[in-house]
């Protein structure tokens, strides 16, 4: 299988000196569904940002579609990758939901007909067709999360990176997000501390320990290793 993301001995330290992630070597193959499991503060979010090319590693190398995410390649990479942040307020910045949905397609110079058709389609899928003229800051937490994910999926990225995609939403919204991600055709990497969510979406699991290192990588059988899951703080 072709790898779409490769991390080789990657570490990241934040400007204040705190450790984000340490000595991570990991490959994500095309169309693979991967869950990063770990407790809060273990480095899951940092790992997602490194995989997206939004952080530059302090040590090691990140390759996305075989390219180093440097300035000359980053535009090409970002057309193929969608990133969903843990807090939608870090993502949503336009005046209306409609403007959020159309922002990237307009940057990609889609035709008006293509944009209108895709907005109608994605709004129906997410059940947000009644709030298209609302400002994002006036939405509920669940609505914001759906708009954020819809704004990424609308341009059909080949790779979807999601940081805690079901955090702080109600049960109905959570079920909708899970359904949409299960039907997504492409590569998915999600970070979560919820084993049930990971199991429903992923086939490969990366366990991050309290030292910000990879503790283990495996298939669904790894979710039966309760001592290991307890050690990393997810049960």
C-alpha positions in Angstrom: 0.0 0.0 0.0 1.1 3.5 -0.7 1.8 5.7 2.3 0.2 9.1 2.2 1.7 10.2 5.5 5.1 9.2 6.9 6.7 10.3 10.2 10.3 9.3 10.9 11.6 9.8 14.4 9.5 12.9 14.9 9.6 15.0 18.1 8.0 18.4 18.7 8.6 20.8 21.6 6.4 23.9 22.0 8.1 27.4 22.2 7.6 27.3 26.0 9.7 24.1 26.2 6.8 21.7 26.9 7.0 18.4 25.0 4.3 17.7 22.5 5.4 14.4 21.0 8.6 12.3 21.2 10.4 10.0 18.8 7.3 9.0 16.7 7.8 6.8 13.7 4.5 6.1 11.9 3.1 5.4 8.5 -0.5 6.0 7.3 -1.4 4.2 4.0 -3.8 5.4 1.3 -7.5 4.7 2.4 -6.4 3.5 5.8 -8.6 4.3 8.8 -6.5 5.1 11.8 -7.3 6.2 15.4 -4.8 7.8 17.7 -5.8 6.9 21.3 -4.4 8.6 24.4 -5.4 10.6 27.5 -5.8 14.3 27.4 -2.4 16.0 27.1 -0.6 13.0 25.7 0.2 14.6 22.4 -2.7 13.5 20.1 -3.5 17.0 18.9 0.2 17.8 18.3 0.5 14.6 16.2 -2.6 15.6 14.1 -1.1 19.0 13.4 2.3 17.5 12.5 0.6 15.1 10.1 -1.2 18.1 8.5 2.0 20.0 8.0 0.7 22.7 10.3 3.6 22.2 12.7 7.2 21.8 11.8 8.9 19.0 13.8 11.7 19.9 16.2 13.4 16.7 15.2 12.8 14.1 12.5 11.0 14.2 9.2 7.3 14.4 8.1 6.4 13.5 4.5 2.9 14.0 3.1 2.2 12.4 -0.3 6.0 11.9 -0.4 6.6 15.6 0.0 8.3 17.5 2.8 5.6 20.1 3.8 7.8 23.1 3.0 6.5 26.3 1.6 6.9 25.3 -2.1 4.8 22.2 -1.6 2.3 23.2 1.1 -0.4 24.6 -1.3 -0.5 21.3 -3.2 -0.6 19.3 0.0 -3.5 21.4 1.5 -5.7 20.8 -1.4 -5.6 17.1 -0.6 -5.9 17.2 3.2 -8.7 18.3 5.4 -8.2 19.1 9.1 -10.9 19.3 11.7 -9.8 21.0 14.9 -11.0 20.0 18.4 -12.6 23.4 19.0 -14.7 24.6 16.0 -14.1 28.2 17.2 -10.5 27.8 16.1 -11.7 27.1 12.5 -14.9 29.0 11.9 -14.3 32.7 10.9 -16.7 33.7 8.1 -19.8 35.7 8.6 -22.4 33.0 7.7 -22.5 29.2 7.5 -22.9 29.5 3.8 -19.7 31.5 3.5 -17.9 28.8 5.6 -19.0 26.1 3.2 -18.1 28.0 0.1 -14.8 29.5 1.3 -12.5 26.7 0.1 -14.4 25.9 -3.1 -14.1 29.5 -4.1 -10.4 29.4 -3.4 -10.2 26.4 -5.6 -12.1 28.3 -8.3 -15.0 26.0 -8.7 -17.8 27.1 -10.9 -20.9 28.7 -9.3 -23.0 25.7 -10.4 -20.6 23.2 -8.9 -20.5 25.2 -5.6 -24.3 25.5 -5.4 -24.8 21.8 -6.1 -22.2 20.7 -3.6 -23.5 23.0 -0.9 -27.0 21.7 -1.3 -25.7 18.1 -1.1 -23.4 18.6 1.9 -26.0 20.7 3.8 -28.6 18.0 3.5 -26.1 15.3 4.6 -25.3 17.2 7.7 -28.8 18.6 8.4 -27.6 22.2 8.3 -29.7 23.4 5.4 -31.9 25.5 7.7 -29.0 27.5 9.2 -27.0 28.5 6.1 -27.6 32.2 6.7 -26.8 32.1 10.4 -23.5 33.5 11.8 -21.4 30.6 13.1 -20.9 32.3 16.5 -24.7 32.0 17.1 -24.8 28.3 16.6 -24.9 25.6 19.3 -21.7 23.5 19.9 -23.1 20.6 18.0 -24.1 22.8 15.0 -20.6 24.4 15.0 -19.0 20.9 14.9 -21.2 19.8 12.0 -20.5 23.0 10.1 -16.8 22.6 10.7 -16.7 19.1 9.4 -19.0 19.9 6.5 -16.7 22.8 5.5 -13.8 20.4 5.2 -15.7 17.5 3.5 -17.3 19.8 0.9 -14.1 19.9 -1.2 -13.6 16.1 -1.0 -10.1 15.9 0.5 -8.2 12.7 0.0 -7.0 12.6 3.6 -9.1 13.7 6.6 -7.4 14.5 9.9 -9.8 15.0 12.9 -8.9 16.0 16.4 -11.5 14.7 18.9 -14.3 15.0 16.3 -17.1 14.0 18.7 -16.0 15.9 21.8 -18.6 18.2 23.5 -21.5 17.3 21.3 -24.9 15.7 22.0 -25.7 12.1 21.3 -27.6 12.9 18.1 -24.8 15.0 16.6 -22.3 12.3 17.7 -24.2 9.6 15.9 -24.4 11.8 12.7 -20.7 12.5 12.7 -19.9 8.8 13.2 -22.2 7.8 10.3 -20.6 10.4 8.0 -17.1 9.3 8.9 -17.9 5.6 8.4 -19.1 6.4 4.9 -16.1 8.6 4.0 -14.2 7.3 1.0 -10.5 8.1 1.7 -7.9 8.1 4.4 -9.0 9.0 7.9 -6.9 9.7 11.0 -8.8 10.6 14.2 -7.5 11.4 17.6 -9.8 10.5 20.5 -9.8 9.3 24.1 -13.1 7.4 23.4 -12.4 3.8 22.6 -16.0 3.1 21.3 -15.7 6.0 18.8 -12.3 4.7 17.6 -13.6 1.2 17.2 -16.6 2.3 15.1 -14.4 4.2 12.6 -10.9 2.8 12.6 -9.1 -0.4 11.7 -5.7 0.6 12.9 -5.0 2.0 16.4 -2.0 4.0 17.7 -1.7 4.2 21.5 0.1 7.2 22.9 1.4 7.0 26.5 1.9 9.7 29.1 5.5 10.2 28.0 4.2 11.5 24.6 5.5 8.4 22.9 3.8 5.6 20.8 3.2 2.8 23.2 1.8 0.3 20.6 0.3 0.1 17.2 -2.1 -2.7 16.1 -5.5 -3.8 14.8 -8.7 -4.2 16.8 -7.1 -6.9 18.9 -5.1 -4.2 20.7 -8.4 -2.9 22.1 -8.7 -6.1 24.2 -5.4 -5.4 26.0 -7.1 -3.7 28.9 -3.9 -3.4 31.0 -2.3 -1.4 28.2 -5.4 0.8 27.7 -5.5 1.5 31.4 -1.8 2.3 31.4 -2.3 5.0 28.8 -5.3 6.4 30.5 -8.2 5.7 28.1 -10.0 3.3 30.4 
